[in-house]
């Protein structure tokens, strides 16, 4: 670390040493300033959710003999005129799961579901 004085204040000068960096989605989500539309608020929530999932997974005891978990990723194509129907079906299905398994006893599992437009193909 180098140091210099500027107007009577000592500044520490650091140089990046890593090849890449991970920026918190919460930080990246805030760089753009205030959200203007409801969709942007939803996207901000997704960024926060992804950071929360990442922190939860990182905190798991990887030495445990069993870590019951599942990761699912897929693509569903929905015509624009059926979008609201699809989202309502998804919400109903999830609510049924929470109702069926939402008791106070047993192992606690966290369920995070993100549904967002895929955008352009990245393959």
OpenMM code with the backbone's topology and positions (N, CA, C; nanometers):
from openmm import Vec3, app, unit

residues = "UNK UNK UNK UNK UNK UNK UNK UNK UNK UNK UNK UNK UNK UNK UNK UNK UNK UNK UNK UNK UNK UNK UNK UNK UNK UNK UNK UNK UNK UNK UNK UNK UNK UNK UNK UNK UNK UNK UNK UNK UNK UNK UNK UNK UNK UNK UNK UNK UNK UNK UNK UNK UNK UNK UNK UNK UNK UNK UNK UNK UNK UNK UNK UNK UNK UNK UNK UNK UNK UNK UNK UNK UNK UNK UNK UNK UNK UNK UNK UNK UNK UNK UNK UNK UNK UNK UNK UNK UNK UNK UNK UNK UNK UNK UNK UNK UNK UNK UNK UNK UNK UNK UNK UNK UNK UNK UNK UNK UNK UNK UNK UNK UNK UNK UNK UNK UNK UNK UNK UNK UNK UNK UNK".split()
positions = [
    Vec3(0.0847, -0.1179, 0.0000),
    Vec3(0.0000, 0.0000, 0.0000),
    Vec3(0.0892, 0.1241, 0.0000),
    Vec3(0.0596, 0.2120, -0.0906),
    Vec3(0.1297, 0.3400, -0.0940),
    Vec3(0.0475, 0.4416, -0.0151),
    Vec3(0.1105, 0.5507, 0.0218),
    Vec3(0.0419, 0.6530, 0.0988),
    Vec3(0.0866, 0.7891, 0.0491),
    Vec3(-0.0059, 0.8845, 0.0504),
    Vec3(0.0297, 1.0217, 0.0147),
    Vec3(-0.0523, 1.1174, 0.0987),
    Vec3(-0.0017, 1.2394, 0.1131),
    Vec3(-0.0730, 1.3429, 0.1883),
    Vec3(-0.1407, 1.4370, 0.0904),
    Vec3(-0.2683, 1.4607, 0.1143),
    Vec3(-0.3449, 1.5537, 0.0331),
    Vec3(-0.4153, 1.6490, 0.1285),
    Vec3(-0.3780, 1.7764, 0.1234),
    Vec3(-0.4367, 1.8788, 0.2097),
    Vec3(-0.4343, 1.8376, 0.3564),
    Vec3(-0.3251, 1.7813, 0.3975),
    Vec3(-0.3073, 1.7452, 0.5377),
    Vec3(-0.3709, 1.6132, 0.5780),
    Vec3(-0.4292, 1.5423, 0.4831),
    Vec3(-0.4931, 1.4142, 0.5132),
    Vec3(-0.4130, 1.3039, 0.4453),
    Vec3(-0.3834, 1.1978, 0.5197),
    Vec3(-0.3120, 1.0841, 0.4618),
    Vec3(-0.4096, 0.9946, 0.3870),
    Vec3(-0.3793, 0.9674, 0.2601),
    Vec3(-0.4612, 0.8784, 0.1781),
    Vec3(-0.3867, 0.7480, 0.1571),
    Vec3(-0.4574, 0.6380, 0.1743),
    Vec3(-0.4003, 0.5075, 0.1411),
    Vec3(-0.4327, 0.4768, -0.0040),
    Vec3(-0.3344, 0.4319, -0.0796),
    Vec3(-0.3549, 0.3999, -0.2204),
    Vec3(-0.3433, 0.2489, -0.2363),
    Vec3(-0.4510, 0.1878, -0.2830),
    Vec3(-0.4560, 0.0432, -0.2997),
    Vec3(-0.4634, 0.0100, -0.4481),
    Vec3(-0.4087, -0.1041, -0.4831),
    Vec3(-0.4165, -0.1514, -0.6208),
    Vec3(-0.4839, -0.2877, -0.6202),
    Vec3(-0.5768, -0.3080, -0.7155),
    Vec3(-0.6467, -0.4354, -0.7251),
    Vec3(-0.5488, -0.5473, -0.7545),
    Vec3(-0.5680, -0.6607, -0.6877),
    Vec3(-0.4784, -0.7745, -0.7076),
    Vec3(-0.5511, -0.8962, -0.7642),
    Vec3(-0.6820, -0.9046, -0.7475),
    Vec3(-0.7572, -1.0209, -0.7954),
    Vec3(-0.7849, -1.0099, -0.9443),
    Vec3(-0.8102, -1.1251, -1.0064),
    Vec3(-0.8438, -1.1265, -1.1494),
    Vec3(-0.9883, -1.0859, -1.1728),
    Vec3(-1.0738, -1.1130, -1.0764),
    Vec3(-1.2141, -1.0752, -1.0899),
    Vec3(-1.2702, -1.0444, -0.9522),
    Vec3(-1.3842, -0.9787, -0.9510),
    Vec3(-1.4490, -0.9400, -0.8266),
    Vec3(-1.5972, -0.9716, -0.8361),
    Vec3(-1.6573, -1.0043, -0.7225),
    Vec3(-1.8010, -1.0244, -0.7145),
    Vec3(-1.8592, -0.9030, -0.6446),
    Vec3(-1.9534, -0.8373, -0.7105),
    Vec3(-2.0208, -0.7231, -0.6490),
    Vec3(-2.1554, -0.7688, -0.5960),
    Vec3(-2.1873, -0.7248, -0.4779),
    Vec3(-2.3149, -0.7582, -0.4171),
    Vec3(-2.4290, -0.7119, -0.5070),
    Vec3(-2.5262, -0.8009, -0.5345),
    Vec3(-2.6419, -0.7571, -0.6130),
    Vec3(-2.7141, -0.6395, -0.5487),
    Vec3(-2.7098, -0.6297, -0.4163),
    Vec3(-2.7738, -0.5147, -0.3511),
    Vec3(-2.7040, -0.3851, -0.3917),
    Vec3(-2.5712, -0.3890, -0.4000),
    Vec3(-2.4959, -0.2718, -0.4419),
    Vec3(-2.5226, -0.2407, -0.5888),
    Vec3(-2.5137, -0.3415, -0.6726),
    Vec3(-2.5342, -0.3214, -0.8159),
    Vec3(-2.6749, -0.2713, -0.8422),
    Vec3(-2.7717, -0.3238, -0.7688),
    Vec3(-2.9097, -0.2802, -0.7870),
    Vec3(-2.9308, -0.1346, -0.7498),
    Vec3(-2.8492, -0.0809, -0.6630),
    Vec3(-2.8659, 0.0572, -0.6181),
    Vec3(-2.7884, 0.1568, -0.7025),
    Vec3(-2.6945, 0.1110, -0.7815),
    Vec3(-2.6135, 0.2026, -0.8613),
    Vec3(-2.7002, 0.2842, -0.9560),
    Vec3(-2.8050, 0.2217, -1.0082),
    Vec3(-2.8904, 0.2880, -1.1049),
    Vec3(-2.9771, 0.3985, -1.0473),
    Vec3(-2.9752, 0.4214, -0.9208),
    Vec3(-3.0558, 0.5278, -0.8617),
    Vec3(-3.1942, 0.4791, -0.8226),
    Vec3(-3.2876, 0.5713, -0.8074),
    Vec3(-3.4224, 0.5376, -0.7632),
    Vec3(-3.4973, 0.4588, -0.8698),
    Vec3(-3.5772, 0.3648, -0.8245),
    Vec3(-3.6589, 0.2863, -0.9161),
    Vec3(-3.7776, 0.3718, -0.9599),
    Vec3(-3.8137, 0.3630, -1.0886),
    Vec3(-3.9229, 0.4464, -1.1377),
    Vec3(-4.0492, 0.3685, -1.1661),
    Vec3(-4.0362, 0.2397, -1.1933),
    Vec3(-4.1533, 0.1630, -1.2332),
    Vec3(-4.1681, 0.0401, -1.1448),
    Vec3(-4.2881, -0.0129, -1.1410),
    Vec3(-4.3150, -0.1301, -1.0589),
    Vec3(-4.2272, -0.2481, -1.1008),
    Vec3(-4.2050, -0.2666, -1.2304),
    Vec3(-4.1196, -0.3757, -1.2777),
    Vec3(-3.9786, -0.3616, -1.2246),
    Vec3(-3.9270, -0.2396, -1.2196),
    Vec3(-3.7922, -0.2187, -1.1672),
    Vec3(-3.7861, -0.2537, -1.0187),
    Vec3(-3.8927, -0.2248, -0.9459),
    Vec3(-3.8960, -0.2624, -0.8055),
    Vec3(-3.8899, -0.4142, -0.7919),
    Vec3(-3.9616, -0.4842, -0.8782),
    Vec3(-3.9596, -0.6295, -0.8752),
    Vec3(-3.8208, -0.6819, -0.9072),
    Vec3(-3.7529, -0.6221, -1.0030),
    Vec3(-3.6180, -0.6648, -1.0377),
    Vec3(-3.5223, -0.6381, -0.9215),
    Vec3(-3.5403, -0.5271, -0.8525),
    Vec3(-3.4583, -0.4987, -0.7350),
    Vec3(-3.4795, -0.6042, -0.6275),
    Vec3(-3.6043, -0.6467, -0.6120),
    Vec3(-3.6348, -0.7521, -0.5149),
    Vec3(-3.5663, -0.8829, -0.5553),
    Vec3(-3.5649, -0.9145, -0.6843),
    Vec3(-3.4972, -1.0355, -0.7306),
    Vec3(-3.3482, -1.0301, -0.7002),
    Vec3(-3.2868, -0.9146, -0.7177),
    Vec3(-3.1444, -0.9017, -0.6858),
    Vec3(-3.1196, -0.9271, -0.5376),
    Vec3(-3.2039, -0.8694, -0.4531),
    Vec3(-3.1914, -0.8922, -0.3090),
    Vec3(-3.2129, -1.0398, -0.2744),
    Vec3(-3.3103, -1.1035, -0.3398),
    Vec3(-3.3390, -1.2440, -0.3156),
    Vec3(-3.2195, -1.3311, -0.3543),
    Vec3(-3.1582, -1.3029, -0.4664),
    Vec3(-3.0433, -1.3819, -0.5110),
    Vec3(-2.9257, -1.3685, -0.4139),
    Vec3(-2.9071, -1.2487, -0.3612),
    Vec3(-2.8002, -1.2302, -0.2620),
    Vec3(-2.8311, -1.3084, -0.1347),
    Vec3(-2.9559, -1.3082, -0.0936),
    Vec3(-2.9958, -1.3820, 0.0261),
    Vec3(-2.9738, -1.5318, 0.0073),
    Vec3(-3.0118, -1.5856, -0.1097),
    Vec3(-2.9905, -1.7275, -0.1388),
    Vec3(-2.8416, -1.7593, -0.1387),
    Vec3(-2.7622, -1.6737, -0.1994),
    Vec3(-2.6179, -1.6966, -0.2042),
    Vec3(-2.5592, -1.7013, -0.0627),
    Vec3(-2.6004, -1.6107, 0.0226),
    Vec3(-2.5505, -1.6088, 0.1606),
    Vec3(-2.5963, -1.7329, 0.2370),
    Vec3(-2.7218, -1.7746, 0.2178),
    Vec3(-2.7733, -1.8937, 0.2856),
    Vec3(-2.6964, -2.0185, 0.2432),
    Vec3(-2.6717, -2.0346, 0.1140),
    Vec3(-2.6007, -2.1528, 0.0635),
    Vec3(-2.4556, -2.1521, 0.1124),
    Vec3(-2.3939, -2.0361, 0.1134),
    Vec3(-2.2551, -2.0265, 0.1601),
    Vec3(-2.2434, -2.0637, 0.3076),
    Vec3(-2.3494, -2.0420, 0.3854),
    Vec3(-2.3456, -2.0692, 0.5290),
    Vec3(-2.3759, -2.2155, 0.5638),
    Vec3(-2.4148, -2.2964, 0.4645),
    Vec3(-2.4452, -2.4372, 0.4920),
    Vec3(-2.3205, -2.5123, 0.5353),
    Vec3(-2.3385, -2.6105, 0.6210),
    Vec3(-2.2283, -2.6940, 0.6683),
    Vec3(-2.2004, -2.8003, 0.5628),
    Vec3(-2.0999, -2.7753, 0.4807),
    Vec3(-2.0700, -2.8674, 0.3708),
    Vec3(-2.0115, -2.9998, 0.4201),
    Vec3(-1.9742, -3.0067, 0.5469),
    Vec3(-1.9225, -3.1309, 0.6032),
    Vec3(-2.0358, -3.2205, 0.6524),
    Vec3(-2.1572, -3.1706, 0.6542),
    Vec3(-2.2714, -3.2497, 0.7004),
    Vec3(-2.2891, -3.3711, 0.6088),
    Vec3(-2.3279, -3.4855, 0.6672),
    Vec3(-2.3416, -3.6069, 0.5861),
    Vec3(-2.4533, -3.5974, 0.4815),
    Vec3(-2.5511, -3.5132, 0.5066),
    Vec3(-2.6625, -3.5007, 0.4124),
    Vec3(-2.7089, -3.3551, 0.4084),
    Vec3(-2.7179, -3.3018, 0.2894),
    Vec3(-2.7727, -3.1670, 0.2705),
    Vec3(-2.8878, -3.1785, 0.1703),
    Vec3(-3.0073, -3.2119, 0.2186),
    Vec3(-3.1192, -3.2281, 0.1257),
    Vec3(-3.1529, -3.0947, 0.0596),
    Vec3(-3.1323, -3.0900, -0.0683),
    Vec3(-3.1608, -2.9660, -0.1417),
    Vec3(-3.1923, -3.0008, -0.2859),
    Vec3(-3.2453, -2.9053, -0.3562),
    Vec3(-3.2764, -2.9239, -0.4976),
    Vec3(-3.2592, -2.7898, -0.5669),
    Vec3(-3.2055, -2.7937, -0.6843),
    Vec3(-3.1946, -2.6740, -0.7672),
    Vec3(-3.2572, -2.7046, -0.9019),
    Vec3(-3.3476, -2.6226, -0.9437),
    Vec3(-3.4169, -2.6446, -1.0700),
    Vec3(-3.4107, -2.5160, -1.1500),
    Vec3(-3.3788, -2.5298, -1.2753),
    Vec3(-3.3774, -2.4146, -1.3646),
    Vec3(-3.4372, -2.4586, -1.4970),
    Vec3(-3.5180, -2.3775, -1.5546),
    Vec3(-3.5796, -2.4130, -1.6815),
    Vec3(-3.6362, -2.2903, -1.7495),
    Vec3(-3.6850, -2.3132, -1.8656),
    Vec3(-3.7438, -2.2043, -1.9436),
    Vec3(-3.8846, -2.2445, -1.9827),
    Vec3(-3.9783, -2.1562, -1.9586),
    Vec3(-4.1175, -2.1776, -1.9964),
    Vec3(-4.1547, -2.0652, -2.0909),
    Vec3(-4.2119, -2.1004, -2.2029),
    Vec3(-4.2549, -1.9985, -2.2996),
    Vec3(-4.4055, -1.9789, -2.2864),
    Vec3(-4.4444, -1.8557, -2.2600),
    Vec3(-4.5846, -1.8234, -2.2357),
    Vec3(-4.6252, -1.7109, -2.3305),
    Vec3(-4.7302, -1.7322, -2.4103),
    Vec3(-4.7789, -1.6228, -2.4959),
    Vec3(-4.8229, -1.5044, -2.4092),
    Vec3(-4.8032, -1.3861, -2.4596),
    Vec3(-4.8333, -1.2642, -2.3831),
    Vec3(-4.9751, -1.2636, -2.3282),
    Vec3(-5.0709, -1.3133, -2.4059),
    Vec3(-5.2106, -1.3098, -2.3605),
    Vec3(-5.2384, -1.4092, -2.2468),
    Vec3(-5.1451, -1.5019, -2.2196),
    Vec3(-5.1632, -1.5986, -2.1111),
    Vec3(-5.0694, -1.5721, -1.9939),
    Vec3(-4.9946, -1.4632, -1.9990),
    Vec3(-4.8957, -1.4326, -1.8960),
    Vec3(-4.9586, -1.4245, -1.7563),
    Vec3(-5.0679, -1.3520, -1.7425),
    Vec3(-5.1326, -1.3376, -1.6115),
    Vec3(-5.1863, -1.4712, -1.5610),
    Vec3(-5.2379, -1.5531, -1.6531),
    Vec3(-5.2859, -1.6867, -1.6159),
    Vec3(-5.1704, -1.7727, -1.5633),
    Vec3(-5.0563, -1.7675, -1.6321),
    Vec3(-4.9383, -1.8437, -1.5895),
    Vec3(-4.8933, -1.7997, -1.4502),
    Vec3(-4.8832, -1.6692, -1.4291),
    Vec3(-4.8379, -1.6193, -1.2989),
    Vec3(-4.9362, -1.6558, -1.1881),
    Vec3(-5.0653, -1.6536, -1.2184),
    Vec3(-5.1661, -1.6927, -1.1199),
    Vec3(-5.1534, -1.8415, -1.0873),
    Vec3(-5.1316, -1.9258, -1.1891),
    Vec3(-5.1121, -2.0693, -1.1654),
    Vec3(-4.9887, -2.0941, -1.0797),
    Vec3(-4.8810, -2.0240, -1.1088),
    Vec3(-4.7573, -2.0394, -1.0318),
    Vec3(-4.7808, -2.0001, -0.8861),
    Vec3(-4.8472, -1.8877, -0.8650),
    Vec3(-4.8771, -1.8410, -0.7293),
    Vec3(-4.9638, -1.9429, -0.6550),
    Vec3(-5.0667, -1.9957, -0.7204),
    Vec3(-5.1562, -2.0940, -0.6585),
    Vec3(-5.0804, -2.2204, -0.6204),
    Vec3(-4.9961, -2.2690, -0.7107),
    Vec3(-4.9179, -2.3900, -0.6839),
    Vec3(-4.8273, -2.3706, -0.5629),
    Vec3(-4.7606, -2.2582, -0.5565),
    Vec3(-4.6716, -2.2307, -0.4435),
    Vec3(-4.7502, -2.2154, -0.3132),
    Vec3(-4.8636, -2.1481, -0.3191),
    Vec3(-4.9456, -2.1328, -0.1992),
    Vec3(-4.9935, -2.2678, -0.1481),
    Vec3(-5.0267, -2.3594, -0.2402),
    Vec3(-5.0680, -2.4940, -0.1996),
    Vec3(-4.9538, -2.5667, -0.1280),
    Vec3(-4.8316, -2.5535, -0.1786),
    Vec3(-4.7160, -2.6159, -0.1130),
    Vec3(-4.6943, -2.5573, 0.0266),
    Vec3(-4.7006, -2.4247, 0.0379),
    Vec3(-4.6817, -2.3613, 0.1683),
    Vec3(-4.7906, -2.4046, 0.2663),
    Vec3(-4.9121, -2.4196, 0.2191),
    Vec3(-5.0222, -2.4629, 0.3047),
    Vec3(-5.0037, -2.6078, 0.3461),
    Vec3(-4.9699, -2.6948, 0.2509),
    Vec3(-4.9558, -2.8380, 0.2778),
    Vec3(-4.8400, -2.8674, 0.3727),
    Vec3(-4.7272, -2.7973, 0.3561),
    Vec3(-4.6075, -2.8292, 0.4342),
    Vec3(-4.5687, -2.7183, 0.5320),
    Vec3(-4.6567, -2.6252, 0.5583),
    Vec3(-4.6223, -2.5092, 0.6389),
    Vec3(-4.6414, -2.5239, 0.7877),
    Vec3(-4.6373, -2.6447, 0.8395),
    Vec3(-4.6568, -2.6667, 0.9830),
    Vec3(-4.5406, -2.6153, 1.0656),
    Vec3(-4.5548, -2.6250, 1.1948),
    Vec3(-4.4530, -2.5748, 1.2877),
    Vec3(-4.3481, -2.6798, 1.3212),
    Vec3(-4.3686, -2.8048, 1.2788),
    Vec3(-4.2755, -2.9118, 1.3133),
    Vec3(-4.1982, -2.9576, 1.1904),
    Vec3(-4.0821, -3.0179, 1.2165),
    Vec3(-4.0030, -3.0736, 1.1075),
    Vec3(-3.8884, -2.9822, 1.0673),
    Vec3(-3.8124, -3.0280, 0.9694),
    Vec3(-3.6994, -2.9502, 0.9190),
    Vec3(-3.7494, -2.8288, 0.8415),
    Vec3(-3.6860, -2.7162, 0.8656),
    Vec3(-3.7229, -2.5935, 0.7936),
    Vec3(-3.6440, -2.5867, 0.6624),
    Vec3(-3.7132, -2.5664, 0.5543),
    Vec3(-3.6514, -2.5457, 0.4241),
    Vec3(-3.6909, -2.4075, 0.3752),
    Vec3(-3.5995, -2.3409, 0.3107),
    Vec3(-3.6306, -2.2117, 0.2512),
    Vec3(-3.6535, -2.2337, 0.1022),
    Vec3(-3.7588, -2.1771, 0.0504),
    Vec3(-3.7928, -2.1891, -0.0900),
    Vec3(-3.7861, -2.0508, -0.1524),
    Vec3(-3.7037, -2.0363, -0.2544),
    Vec3(-3.6937, -1.9094, -0.3262),
    Vec3(-3.7206, -1.9373, -0.4734),
    Vec3(-3.8178, -1.8712, -0.5282),
    Vec3(-3.8529, -1.8898, -0.6685),
    Vec3(-3.8402, -1.7549, -0.7367),
    Vec3(-3.7689, -1.7529, -0.8461),
    Vec3(-3.7544, -1.6302, -0.9237),
    Vec3(-3.8118, -1.6543, -1.0616),
    Vec3(-3.8989, -1.5685, -1.1048),
    Vec3(-3.9591, -1.5795, -1.2367),
    Vec3(-3.9404, -1.4444, -1.3040),
    Vec3(-3.8698, -1.4436, -1.4152),
    Vec3(-3.8376, -1.3180, -1.4822),
    Vec3(-3.8225, -1.3427, -1.6311),
    Vec3(-3.8383, -1.2390, -1.7134),
    Vec3(-3.8209, -1.2568, -1.8587),
    Vec3(-3.6774, -1.2943, -1.8894),
    Vec3(-3.6600, -1.3923, -1.9740),
    Vec3(-3.5255, -1.4399, -2.0063),
    Vec3(-3.4478, -1.3387, -2.0891),
    Vec3(-3.5132, -1.2663, -2.1747),
    Vec3(-3.4408, -1.1739, -2.2614),
    Vec3(-3.3834, -1.2463, -2.3807),
    Vec3(-3.2789, -1.1922, -2.4374),
    Vec3(-3.2176, -1.2534, -2.5548),
    Vec3(-3.1493, -1.3834, -2.5169),
    Vec3(-3.1466, -1.4778, -2.6129),
    Vec3(-3.0760, -1.6044, -2.5901),
    Vec3(-2.9289, -1.5788, -2.5680),
    Vec3(-2.8729, -1.6453, -2.4663),
    Vec3(-2.7329, -1.6269, -2.4315),
    Vec3(-2.6510, -1.7503, -2.4638),
    Vec3(-2.7109, -1.8500, -2.5276),
    Vec3(-2.6397, -1.9754, -2.5551),
    Vec3(-2.5321, -1.9577, -2.6595),
] * unit.nanometer
topology = app.Topology()
chain = topology.addChain("A")
for resn in residues:
    res = topology.addResidue(resn, chain)
    for name in ("N", "CA", "C"):
        topology.addAtom(name, app.Element.getBySymbol(name[0]), res)
